[in-house]
Amino acid sequence: MSKILYIDTDGTKGSLPEGALGYDAYAAGGDEGRVGVGTASGTDILLSKKQEVDALENRVDTLESTDAISIAIALG
């Protein structure tokens, strides 16, 4: 199990070390609550928040089946 060791509380995000988890706790930055994973290339992978996934799921549920298939293909 991993532990989040890096927490951004003042808006000064830097690149996370490879494999490290970071948490954005800076409300004014717009990404509050987002978790990121450091990569070897220095570009962090930002994970979706639960409400973002739920919103997409609700949107897909309201589309016609052909539209949902198109979105699924586009998302990979």
PyMOL Python script that loads the backbone (N, CA, C, O; Angstrom):
from pymol import cmd

cmd.read_pdbstr("""\
ATOM      1  N   MET A   1       0.843  -1.164   0.000  1.00  0.00           N
ATOM      2  CA  MET A   1       0.000   0.000   0.000  1.00  0.00           C
ATOM      3  C   MET A   1       0.893   1.233   0.000  1.00  0.00           C
ATOM      4  O   MET A   1       1.929   1.264   0.663  1.00  0.00           O
ATOM      5  N   SER A   2       0.481   2.241  -0.747  1.00  0.00           N
ATOM      6  CA  SER A   2       1.240   3.485  -0.803  1.00  0.00           C
ATOM      7  C   SER A   2       0.639   4.519   0.128  1.00  0.00           C
ATOM      8  O   SER A   2      -0.530   4.448   0.508  1.00  0.00           O
ATOM      9  N   LYS A   3       1.461   5.464   0.476  1.00  0.00           N
ATOM     10  CA  LYS A   3       1.035   6.547   1.345  1.00  0.00           C
ATOM     11  C   LYS A   3       1.323   7.858   0.621  1.00  0.00           C
ATOM     12  O   LYS A   3       2.380   8.018   0.011  1.00  0.00           O
ATOM     13  N   ILE A   4       0.379   8.793   0.691  1.00  0.00           N
ATOM     14  CA  ILE A   4       0.588  10.096   0.068  1.00  0.00           C
ATOM     15  C   ILE A   4       1.523  10.909   0.955  1.00  0.00           C
ATOM     16  O   ILE A   4       1.193  11.242   2.093  1.00  0.00           O
ATOM     17  N   LEU A   5       2.699  11.220   0.407  1.00  0.00           N
ATOM     18  CA  LEU A   5       3.706  11.962   1.163  1.00  0.00           C
ATOM     19  C   LEU A   5       3.786  13.424   0.740  1.00  0.00           C
ATOM     20  O   LEU A   5       4.318  14.247   1.484  1.00  0.00           O
ATOM     21  N   TYR A   6       3.274  13.760  -0.427  1.00  0.00           N
ATOM     22  CA  TYR A   6       3.387  15.114  -0.952  1.00  0.00           C
ATOM     23  C   TYR A   6       2.003  15.756  -1.002  1.00  0.00           C
ATOM     24  O   TYR A   6       1.111  15.253  -1.685  1.00  0.00           O
ATOM     25  N   ILE A   7       1.821  16.854  -0.290  1.00  0.00           N
ATOM     26  CA  ILE A   7       0.540  17.554  -0.251  1.00  0.00           C
ATOM     27  C   ILE A   7       0.786  19.022  -0.598  1.00  0.00           C
ATOM     28  O   ILE A   7       1.554  19.715   0.069  1.00  0.00           O
ATOM     29  N   ASP A   8       0.115  19.477  -1.658  1.00  0.00           N
ATOM     30  CA  ASP A   8       0.237  20.870  -2.082  1.00  0.00           C
ATOM     31  C   ASP A   8      -0.778  21.696  -1.298  1.00  0.00           C
ATOM     32  O   ASP A   8      -1.984  21.563  -1.507  1.00  0.00           O
ATOM     33  N   THR A   9      -0.293  22.545  -0.400  1.00  0.00           N
ATOM     34  CA  THR A   9      -1.183  23.381   0.404  1.00  0.00           C
ATOM     35  C   THR A   9      -1.083  24.857   0.035  1.00  0.00           C
ATOM     36  O   THR A   9      -1.877  25.668   0.514  1.00  0.00           O
ATOM     37  N   ASP A  10      -0.107  25.220  -0.820  1.00  0.00           N
ATOM     38  CA  ASP A  10       0.075  26.637  -1.134  1.00  0.00           C
ATOM     39  C   ASP A  10       0.086  26.946  -2.634  1.00  0.00           C
ATOM     40  O   ASP A  10       0.379  28.077  -3.022  1.00  0.00           O
ATOM     41  N   GLY A  11      -0.221  25.982  -3.467  1.00  0.00           N
ATOM     42  CA  GLY A  11      -0.305  26.208  -4.905  1.00  0.00           C
ATOM     43  C   GLY A  11       1.003  26.118  -5.658  1.00  0.00           C
ATOM     44  O   GLY A  11       1.048  26.443  -6.845  1.00  0.00           O
ATOM     45  N   THR A  12       2.067  25.688  -5.008  1.00  0.00           N
ATOM     46  CA  THR A  12       3.365  25.564  -5.679  1.00  0.00           C
ATOM     47  C   THR A  12       3.636  24.100  -6.006  1.00  0.00           C
ATOM     48  O   THR A  12       4.436  23.432  -5.350  1.00  0.00           O
ATOM     49  N   LYS A  13       2.953  23.626  -7.031  1.00  0.00           N
ATOM     50  CA  LYS A  13       3.136  22.237  -7.448  1.00  0.00           C
ATOM     51  C   LYS A  13       4.467  22.085  -8.155  1.00  0.00           C
ATOM     52  O   LYS A  13       4.877  22.939  -8.941  1.00  0.00           O
ATOM     53  N   GLY A  14       5.114  21.012  -7.869  1.00  0.00           N
ATOM     54  CA  GLY A  14       6.315  20.651  -8.600  1.00  0.00           C
ATOM     55  C   GLY A  14       6.121  19.252  -9.133  1.00  0.00           C
ATOM     56  O   GLY A  14       5.081  18.639  -8.893  1.00  0.00           O
ATOM     57  N   SER A  15       7.083  18.742  -9.837  1.00  0.00           N
ATOM     58  CA  SER A  15       6.995  17.365 -10.307  1.00  0.00           C
ATOM     59  C   SER A  15       7.217  16.417  -9.139  1.00  0.00           C
ATOM     60  O   SER A  15       8.116  16.609  -8.320  1.00  0.00           O
ATOM     61  N   LEU A  16       6.387  15.403  -9.082  1.00  0.00           N
ATOM     62  CA  LEU A  16       6.532  14.384  -8.042  1.00  0.00           C
ATOM     63  C   LEU A  16       7.646  13.414  -8.418  1.00  0.00           C
ATOM     64  O   LEU A  16       7.886  13.184  -9.603  1.00  0.00           O
ATOM     65  N   PRO A  17       8.329  12.843  -7.431  1.00  0.00           N
ATOM     66  CA  PRO A  17       9.291  11.785  -7.734  1.00  0.00           C
ATOM     67  C   PRO A  17       8.574  10.588  -8.362  1.00  0.00           C
ATOM     68  O   PRO A  17       7.389  10.373  -8.107  1.00  0.00           O
ATOM     69  N   GLU A  18       9.277   9.818  -9.170  1.00  0.00           N
ATOM     70  CA  GLU A  18       8.687   8.670  -9.843  1.00  0.00           C
ATOM     71  C   GLU A  18       8.011   7.731  -8.842  1.00  0.00           C
ATOM     72  O   GLU A  18       8.622   7.315  -7.857  1.00  0.00           O
ATOM     73  N   GLY A  19       6.749   7.404  -9.104  1.00  0.00           N
ATOM     74  CA  GLY A  19       5.996   6.472  -8.276  1.00  0.00           C
ATOM     75  C   GLY A  19       5.410   7.070  -7.015  1.00  0.00           C
ATOM     76  O   GLY A  19       4.689   6.383  -6.292  1.00  0.00           O
ATOM     77  N   ALA A  20       5.697   8.334  -6.730  1.00  0.00           N
ATOM     78  CA  ALA A  20       5.177   8.972  -5.513  1.00  0.00           C
ATOM     79  C   ALA A  20       3.766   9.495  -5.753  1.00  0.00           C
ATOM     80  O   ALA A  20       3.417   9.900  -6.861  1.00  0.00           O
ATOM     81  N   LEU A  21       2.968   9.476  -4.700  1.00  0.00           N
ATOM     82  CA  LEU A  21       1.616  10.013  -4.764  1.00  0.00           C
ATOM     83  C   LEU A  21       1.599  11.410  -4.170  1.00  0.00           C
ATOM     84  O   LEU A  21       2.253  11.673  -3.161  1.00  0.00           O
ATOM     85  N   GLY A  22       0.848  12.306  -4.803  1.00  0.00           N
ATOM     86  CA  GLY A  22       0.695  13.662  -4.298  1.00  0.00           C
ATOM     87  C   GLY A  22      -0.772  14.029  -4.255  1.00  0.00           C
ATOM     88  O   GLY A  22      -1.570  13.511  -5.037  1.00  0.00           O
ATOM     89  N   TYR A  23      -1.135  14.923  -3.343  1.00  0.00           N
ATOM     90  CA  TYR A  23      -2.525  15.332  -3.151  1.00  0.00           C
ATOM     91  C   TYR A  23      -2.597  16.847  -3.212  1.00  0.00           C
ATOM     92  O   TYR A  23      -1.777  17.531  -2.599  1.00  0.00           O
ATOM     93  N   ASP A  24      -3.573  17.384  -3.946  1.00  0.00           N
ATOM     94  CA  ASP A  24      -3.749  18.824  -4.047  1.00  0.00           C
ATOM     95  C   ASP A  24      -4.765  19.270  -2.998  1.00  0.00           C
ATOM     96  O   ASP A  24      -5.952  18.958  -3.097  1.00  0.00           O
ATOM     97  N   ALA A  25      -4.287  20.000  -1.999  1.00  0.00           N
ATOM     98  CA  ALA A  25      -5.151  20.510  -0.941  1.00  0.00           C
ATOM     99  C   ALA A  25      -5.271  22.031  -1.020  1.00  0.00           C
ATOM    100  O   ALA A  25      -5.686  22.671  -0.055  1.00  0.00           O
ATOM    101  N   TYR A  26      -4.909  22.611  -2.168  1.00  0.00           N
ATOM    102  CA  TYR A  26      -4.946  24.060  -2.355  1.00  0.00           C
ATOM    103  C   TYR A  26      -6.249  24.428  -3.052  1.00  0.00           C
ATOM    104  O   TYR A  26      -6.388  24.234  -4.260  1.00  0.00           O
ATOM    105  N   ALA A  27      -7.207  24.963  -2.288  1.00  0.00           N
ATOM    106  CA  ALA A  27      -8.553  25.222  -2.799  1.00  0.00           C
ATOM    107  C   ALA A  27      -8.582  26.235  -3.941  1.00  0.00           C
ATOM    108  O   ALA A  27      -9.362  26.071  -4.879  1.00  0.00           O
ATOM    109  N   ALA A  28      -7.766  27.259  -3.886  1.00  0.00           N
ATOM    110  CA  ALA A  28      -7.807  28.319  -4.892  1.00  0.00           C
ATOM    111  C   ALA A  28      -7.288  27.862  -6.257  1.00  0.00           C
ATOM    112  O   ALA A  28      -7.528  28.537  -7.258  1.00  0.00           O
ATOM    113  N   GLY A  29      -6.600  26.754  -6.316  1.00  0.00           N
ATOM    114  CA  GLY A  29      -6.014  26.290  -7.577  1.00  0.00           C
ATOM    115  C   GLY A  29      -6.972  25.579  -8.510  1.00  0.00           C
ATOM    116  O   GLY A  29      -6.651  25.393  -9.684  1.00  0.00           O
ATOM    117  N   GLY A  30      -8.131  25.178  -8.032  1.00  0.00           N
ATOM    118  CA  GLY A  30      -9.120  24.523  -8.878  1.00  0.00           C
ATOM    119  C   GLY A  30      -9.009  23.011  -8.962  1.00  0.00           C
ATOM    120  O   GLY A  30      -9.910  22.364  -9.495  1.00  0.00           O
ATOM    121  N   ASP A  31      -7.946  22.436  -8.461  1.00  0.00           N
ATOM    122  CA  ASP A  31      -7.777  20.976  -8.502  1.00  0.00           C
ATOM    123  C   ASP A  31      -7.837  20.368  -7.107  1.00  0.00           C
ATOM    124  O   ASP A  31      -7.333  19.264  -6.900  1.00  0.00           O
ATOM    125  N   GLU A  32      -8.426  21.044  -6.170  1.00  0.00           N
ATOM    126  CA  GLU A  32      -8.468  20.542  -4.801  1.00  0.00           C
ATOM    127  C   GLU A  32      -9.075  19.139  -4.768  1.00  0.00           C
ATOM    128  O   GLU A  32     -10.129  18.889  -5.353  1.00  0.00           O
ATOM    129  N   GLY A  33      -8.396  18.240  -4.080  1.00  0.00           N
ATOM    130  CA  GLY A  33      -8.877  16.874  -3.950  1.00  0.00           C
ATOM    131  C   GLY A  33      -8.326  15.918  -4.984  1.00  0.00           C
ATOM    132  O   GLY A  33      -8.602  14.720  -4.922  1.00  0.00           O
ATOM    133  N   ARG A  34      -7.556  16.416  -5.930  1.00  0.00           N
ATOM    134  CA  ARG A  34      -7.021  15.554  -6.987  1.00  0.00           C
ATOM    135  C   ARG A  34      -5.721  14.895  -6.517  1.00  0.00           C
ATOM    136  O   ARG A  34      -4.895  15.512  -5.845  1.00  0.00           O
ATOM    137  N   VAL A  35      -5.570  13.641  -6.888  1.00  0.00           N
ATOM    138  CA  VAL A  35      -4.366  12.880  -6.566  1.00  0.00           C
ATOM    139  C   VAL A  35      -3.560  12.709  -7.852  1.00  0.00           C
ATOM    140  O   VAL A  35      -4.120  12.478  -8.924  1.00  0.00           O
ATOM    141  N   GLY A  36      -2.246  12.826  -7.729  1.00  0.00           N
ATOM    142  CA  GLY A  36      -1.358  12.645  -8.868  1.00  0.00           C
ATOM    143  C   GLY A  36      -0.308  11.594  -8.568  1.00  0.00           C
ATOM    144  O   GLY A  36       0.023  11.346  -7.409  1.00  0.00           O
ATOM    145  N   VAL A  37       0.215  10.976  -9.623  1.00  0.00           N
ATOM    146  CA  VAL A  37       1.274   9.974  -9.504  1.00  0.00           C
ATOM    147  C   VAL A  37       2.462  10.469 -10.311  1.00  0.00           C
ATOM    148  O   VAL A  37       2.321  10.824 -11.481  1.00  0.00           O
ATOM    149  N   GLY A  38       3.639  10.492  -9.682  1.00  0.00           N
ATOM    150  CA  GLY A  38       4.850  10.934 -10.370  1.00  0.00           C
ATOM    151  C   GLY A  38       5.331   9.912 -11.380  1.00  0.00           C
ATOM    152  O   GLY A  38       5.199   8.707 -11.166  1.00  0.00           O
ATOM    153  N   THR A  39       5.894  10.397 -12.487  1.00  0.00           N
ATOM    154  CA  THR A  39       6.433   9.516 -13.528  1.00  0.00           C
ATOM    155  C   THR A  39       7.910   9.823 -13.740  1.00  0.00           C
ATOM    156  O   THR A  39       8.416  10.840 -13.265  1.00  0.00           O
ATOM    157  N   ALA A  40       8.585   8.952 -14.444  1.00  0.00           N
ATOM    158  CA  ALA A  40      10.008   9.135 -14.734  1.00  0.00           C
ATOM    159  C   ALA A  40      10.244  10.332 -15.649  1.00  0.00           C
ATOM    160  O   ALA A  40      11.314  10.941 -15.613  1.00  0.00           O
ATOM    161  N   SER A  41       9.250  10.671 -16.468  1.00  0.00           N
ATOM    162  CA  SER A  41       9.413  11.781 -17.409  1.00  0.00           C
ATOM    163  C   SER A  41       9.205  13.135 -16.752  1.00  0.00           C
ATOM    164  O   SER A  41       9.450  14.168 -17.376  1.00  0.00           O
ATOM    165  N   GLY A  42       8.756  13.147 -15.501  1.00  0.00           N
ATOM    166  CA  GLY A  42       8.520  14.401 -14.804  1.00  0.00           C
ATOM    167  C   GLY A  42       7.146  14.992 -15.031  1.00  0.00           C
ATOM    168  O   GLY A  42       6.829  16.054 -14.495  1.00  0.00           O
ATOM    169  N   THR A  43       6.326  14.316 -15.822  1.00  0.00           N
ATOM    170  CA  THR A  43       4.951  14.752 -16.052  1.00  0.00           C
ATOM    171  C   THR A  43       4.033  13.892 -15.195  1.00  0.00           C
ATOM    172  O   THR A  43       3.863  12.700 -15.451  1.00  0.00           O
ATOM    173  N   ASP A  44       3.444  14.510 -14.176  1.00  0.00           N
ATOM    174  CA  ASP A  44       2.584  13.753 -13.261  1.00  0.00           C
ATOM    175  C   ASP A  44       1.312  13.287 -13.961  1.00  0.00           C
ATOM    176  O   ASP A  44       0.772  13.982 -14.821  1.00  0.00           O
ATOM    177  N   ILE A  45       0.844  12.109 -13.582  1.00  0.00           N
ATOM    178  CA  ILE A  45      -0.437  11.592 -14.064  1.00  0.00           C
ATOM    179  C   ILE A  45      -1.472  11.977 -13.024  1.00  0.00           C
ATOM    180  O   ILE A  45      -1.406  11.532 -11.878  1.00  0.00           O
ATOM    181  N   LEU A  46      -2.441  12.815 -13.429  1.00  0.00           N
ATOM    182  CA  LEU A  46      -3.483  13.258 -12.513  1.00  0.00           C
ATOM    183  C   LEU A  46      -4.688  12.340 -12.629  1.00  0.00           C
ATOM    184  O   LEU A  46      -5.167  12.067 -13.730  1.00  0.00           O
ATOM    185  N   LEU A  47      -5.170  11.869 -11.503  1.00  0.00           N
ATOM    186  CA  LEU A  47      -6.296  10.948 -11.482  1.00  0.00           C
ATOM    187  C   LEU A  47      -7.619  11.705 -11.416  1.00  0.00           C
ATOM    188  O   LEU A  47      -7.690  12.805 -10.868  1.00  0.00           O
ATOM    189  N   SER A  48      -8.650  11.113 -11.974  1.00  0.00           N
ATOM    190  CA  SER A  48      -9.979  11.722 -11.942  1.00  0.00           C
ATOM    191  C   SER A  48     -10.542  11.680 -10.531  1.00  0.00           C
ATOM    192  O   SER A  48     -10.281  10.759  -9.757  1.00  0.00           O
ATOM    193  N   LYS A  49     -11.328  12.713 -10.222  1.00  0.00           N
ATOM    194  CA  LYS A  49     -12.052  12.723  -8.953  1.00  0.00           C
ATOM    195  C   LYS A  49     -13.331  11.915  -9.138  1.00  0.00           C
ATOM    196  O   LYS A  49     -13.824  11.780 -10.257  1.00  0.00           O
ATOM    197  N   LYS A  50     -13.866  11.379  -8.051  1.00  0.00           N
ATOM    198  CA  LYS A  50     -15.061  10.544  -8.122  1.00  0.00           C
ATOM    199  C   LYS A  50     -16.226  11.289  -8.780  1.00  0.00           C
ATOM    200  O   LYS A  50     -16.946  10.711  -9.594  1.00  0.00           O
ATOM    201  N   GLN A  51     -16.417  12.558  -8.438  1.00  0.00           N
ATOM    202  CA  GLN A  51     -17.552  13.279  -9.020  1.00  0.00           C
ATOM    203  C   GLN A  51     -17.394  13.473 -10.523  1.00  0.00           C
ATOM    204  O   GLN A  51     -18.396  13.578 -11.230  1.00  0.00           O
ATOM    205  N   GLU A  52     -16.160  13.524 -11.034  1.00  0.00           N
ATOM    206  CA  GLU A  52     -15.942  13.627 -12.478  1.00  0.00           C
ATOM    207  C   GLU A  52     -16.347  12.326 -13.175  1.00  0.00           C
ATOM    208  O   GLU A  52     -16.967  12.349 -14.238  1.00  0.00           O
ATOM    209  N   VAL A  53     -15.996  11.212 -12.574  1.00  0.00           N
ATOM    210  CA  VAL A  53     -16.359   9.914 -13.135  1.00  0.00           C
ATOM    211  C   VAL A  53     -17.871   9.727 -13.081  1.00  0.00           C
ATOM    212  O   VAL A  53     -18.473   9.256 -14.046  1.00  0.00           O
ATOM    213  N   ASP A  54     -18.486  10.093 -11.958  1.00  0.00           N
ATOM    214  CA  ASP A  54     -19.939   9.975 -11.823  1.00  0.00           C
ATOM    215  C   ASP A  54     -20.667  10.845 -12.843  1.00  0.00           C
ATOM    216  O   ASP A  54     -21.664  10.418 -13.425  1.00  0.00           O
ATOM    217  N   ALA A  55     -20.170  12.071 -13.064  1.00  0.00           N
ATOM    218  CA  ALA A  55     -20.802  12.976 -14.022  1.00  0.00           C
ATOM    219  C   ALA A  55     -20.731  12.402 -15.433  1.00  0.00           C
ATOM    220  O   ALA A  55     -21.704  12.481 -16.183  1.00  0.00           O
ATOM    221  N   LEU A  56     -19.592  11.828 -15.798  1.00  0.00           N
ATOM    222  CA  LEU A  56     -19.457  11.217 -17.119  1.00  0.00           C
ATOM    223  C   LEU A  56     -20.369  10.002 -17.248  1.00  0.00           C
ATOM    224  O   LEU A  56     -20.993   9.789 -18.287  1.00  0.00           O
ATOM    225  N   GLU A  57     -20.438   9.213 -16.188  1.00  0.00           N
ATOM    226  CA  GLU A  57     -21.302   8.028 -16.207  1.00  0.00           C
ATOM    227  C   GLU A  57     -22.760   8.438 -16.372  1.00  0.00           C
ATOM    228  O   GLU A  57     -23.492   7.818 -17.143  1.00  0.00           O
ATOM    229  N   ASN A  58     -23.189   9.466 -15.662  1.00  0.00           N
ATOM    230  CA  ASN A  58     -24.577   9.936 -15.777  1.00  0.00           C
ATOM    231  C   ASN A  58     -24.852  10.474 -17.178  1.00  0.00           C
ATOM    232  O   ASN A  58     -25.937  10.280 -17.726  1.00  0.00           O
ATOM    233  N   ARG A  59     -23.856  11.152 -17.753  1.00  0.00           N
ATOM    234  CA  ARG A  59     -24.025  11.696 -19.098  1.00  0.00           C
ATOM    235  C   ARG A  59     -24.146  10.567 -20.121  1.00  0.00           C
ATOM    236  O   ARG A  59     -24.980  10.631 -21.024  1.00  0.00           O
ATOM    237  N   VAL A  60     -23.324   9.546 -19.979  1.00  0.00           N
ATOM    238  CA  VAL A  60     -23.375   8.417 -20.898  1.00  0.00           C
ATOM    239  C   VAL A  60     -24.702   7.689 -20.768  1.00  0.00           C
ATOM    240  O   VAL A  60     -25.258   7.233 -21.767  1.00  0.00           O
ATOM    241  N   ASP A  61     -25.215   7.575 -19.549  1.00  0.00           N
ATOM    242  CA  ASP A  61     -26.494   6.891 -19.335  1.00  0.00           C
ATOM    243  C   ASP A  61     -27.651   7.589 -20.045  1.00  0.00           C
ATOM    244  O   ASP A  61     -28.634   6.944 -20.409  1.00  0.00           O
ATOM    245  N   THR A  62     -27.543   8.898 -20.244  1.00  0.00           N
ATOM    246  CA  THR A  62     -28.640   9.633 -20.867  1.00  0.00           C
ATOM    247  C   THR A  62     -28.547   9.686 -22.388  1.00  0.00           C
ATOM    248  O   THR A  62     -29.493  10.113 -23.050  1.00  0.00           O
ATOM    249  N   LEU A  63     -27.422   9.258 -22.948  1.00  0.00           N
ATOM    250  CA  LEU A  63     -27.261   9.272 -24.404  1.00  0.00           C
ATOM    251  C   LEU A  63     -27.851   8.026 -25.040  1.00  0.00           C
ATOM    252  O   LEU A  63     -28.069   7.011 -24.378  1.00  0.00           O
ATOM    253  N   GLU A  64     -28.100   8.122 -26.313  1.00  0.00           N
ATOM    254  CA  GLU A  64     -28.533   6.932 -27.042  1.00  0.00           C
ATOM    255  C   GLU A  64     -27.383   5.943 -27.088  1.00  0.00           C
ATOM    256  O   GLU A  64     -26.225   6.329 -26.929  1.00  0.00           O
ATOM    257  N   SER A  65     -27.685   4.693 -27.300  1.00  0.00           N
ATOM    258  CA  SER A  65     -26.658   3.650 -27.262  1.00  0.00           C
ATOM    259  C   SER A  65     -25.555   3.886 -28.290  1.00  0.00           C
ATOM    260  O   SER A  65     -24.395   3.584 -28.011  1.00  0.00           O
ATOM    261  N   THR A  66     -25.876   4.413 -29.464  1.00  0.00           N
ATOM    262  CA  THR A  66     -24.832   4.656 -30.465  1.00  0.00           C
ATOM    263  C   THR A  66     -23.882   5.759 -30.010  1.00  0.00           C
ATOM    264  O   THR A  66     -22.681   5.690 -30.269  1.00  0.00           O
ATOM    265  N   ASP A  67     -24.418   6.785 -29.327  1.00  0.00           N
ATOM    266  CA  ASP A  67     -23.570   7.848 -28.802  1.00  0.00           C
ATOM    267  C   ASP A  67     -22.672   7.310 -27.701  1.00  0.00           C
ATOM    268  O   ASP A  67     -21.501   7.681 -27.624  1.00  0.00           O
ATOM    269  N   ALA A  68     -23.199   6.448 -26.856  1.00  0.00           N
ATOM    270  CA  ALA A  68     -22.403   5.870 -25.783  1.00  0.00           C
ATOM    271  C   ALA A  68     -21.264   5.029 -26.334  1.00  0.00           C
ATOM    272  O   ALA A  68     -20.164   5.038 -25.782  1.00  0.00           O
ATOM    273  N   ILE A  69     -21.513   4.306 -27.411  1.00  0.00           N
ATOM    274  CA  ILE A  69     -20.468   3.505 -28.047  1.00  0.00           C
ATOM    275  C   ILE A  69     -19.387   4.420 -28.624  1.00  0.00           C
ATOM    276  O   ILE A  69     -18.199   4.116 -28.520  1.00  0.00           O
ATOM    277  N   SER A  70     -19.785   5.524 -29.225  1.00  0.00           N
ATOM    278  CA  SER A  70     -18.807   6.471 -29.781  1.00  0.00           C
ATOM    279  C   SER A  70     -17.936   7.048 -28.679  1.00  0.00           C
ATOM    280  O   SER A  70     -16.725   7.186 -28.855  1.00  0.00           O
ATOM    281  N   ILE A  71     -18.535   7.388 -27.548  1.00  0.00           N
ATOM    282  CA  ILE A  71     -17.761   7.923 -26.419  1.00  0.00           C
ATOM    283  C   ILE A  71     -16.811   6.860 -25.883  1.00  0.00           C
ATOM    284  O   ILE A  71     -15.657   7.164 -25.582  1.00  0.00           O
ATOM    285  N   ALA A  72     -17.270   5.636 -25.759  1.00  0.00           N
ATOM    286  CA  ALA A  72     -16.428   4.560 -25.260  1.00  0.00           C
ATOM    287  C   ALA A  72     -15.213   4.347 -26.166  1.00  0.00           C
ATOM    288  O   ALA A  72     -14.104   4.122 -25.682  1.00  0.00           O
ATOM    289  N   ILE A  73     -15.425   4.418 -27.464  1.00  0.00           N
ATOM    290  CA  ILE A  73     -14.327   4.249 -28.425  1.00  0.00           C
ATOM    291  C   ILE A  73     -13.347   5.425 -28.291  1.00  0.00           C
ATOM    292  O   ILE A  73     -12.132   5.234 -28.316  1.00  0.00           O
ATOM    293  N   ALA A  74     -13.889   6.636 -28.151  1.00  0.00           N
ATOM    294  CA  ALA A  74     -13.029   7.816 -28.046  1.00  0.00           C
ATOM    295  C   ALA A  74     -12.193   7.796 -26.761  1.00  0.00           C
ATOM    296  O   ALA A  74     -11.044   8.238 -26.757  1.00  0.00           O
ATOM    297  N   LEU A  75     -12.770   7.285 -25.681  1.00  0.00           N
ATOM    298  CA  LEU A  75     -12.055   7.234 -24.412  1.00  0.00           C
ATOM    299  C   LEU A  75     -11.047   6.100 -24.364  1.00  0.00           C
ATOM    300  O   LEU A  75     -10.146   6.101 -23.525  1.00  0.00           O
ATOM    301  N   GLY A  76     -11.193   5.149 -25.245  1.00  0.00           N
ATOM    302  CA  GLY A  76     -10.251   4.029 -25.298  1.00  0.00           C
ATOM    303  C   GLY A  76     -10.620   3.014 -24.315  1.00  0.00           C
ATOM    304  O   GLY A  76      -9.948   1.989 -24.203  1.00  0.00           O
TER     305      GLY A  76
END
""", "prot")
cmd.dss("prot")
cmd.show_as("cartoon", "prot")
cmd.util.cbc("prot")
cmd.orient("prot")
